[in-house]
């Protein structure tokens, strides 16, 4: 996963990817869960520009607090 800071209170997730061996095993979702955990601990928001991240955020209502 790659991200950049957008100011001091937001990060933009611009890419999420896993190697072939991890595809379909939930590794991408685990990375996003850790990003959400990080955002919550720092009191920041996430802007998911990566299509995968956006899709997961759209399907996971419990992440709405970090959007």
Beta strands, then each sheet from edge to edge (+ up, - down):
strand 1: 2-5
strand 2: 10-15
strand 3: 45-48
sheet 1: 1+ 2- 3-
end
